Amino acid sequence: MFHANVDVHVSGLNLKKTPHPDYDKLKSLTDAEQYLKPEVSFEILDEYALKISDNKAASELQKARKKLFSLIFKHPKTG
């Protein structure tokens, strides 16, 4: 289980910054670092995961998803 870090924004809104539960599960595995690329560490991922809000992460995911699907459907099918 993980606990949210809550930041209070200037507007008075509480902005939650939480790592994803699947990320916590990955970190809990024995020798979990073996599943990461050599240039990536959990320290780097933790810093990034806690740096952005849930809404910002969702927005970045949507942008990446749109880019991916535009690449997939841009090329004609082969076969």
ABEGO torsion letter per residue (X at the ends): XBBBBBBBBAAGBBBBBBBBAAAAAAAABBGAAAABBAABBAAAAAAAAAABBAAAAAAAAAAAAAAAAAAAAABBBBX
